[in-house]
């Protein structure tokens, strides 16, 4: 990943994984600019049909009438 300001390679400074998501903080060693990315964890997903579903909260039970 490169800095949006000076295109210098960014250094990863922190990462948090919680609730099926990963948030990563980067900082540019040249200009000090910081960037954050958020993405679903690729190894944690719940299959629904033919697709994977990612959510920050656990699934809620559905009411059936």
Secondary structure, DSSP 8 states (H G I E B T S, - for coil): -B-TTT--BEEEEEEEEETTEEEEEEEETTT--EEEEEEE-TT--EEETTEEE--SS--------
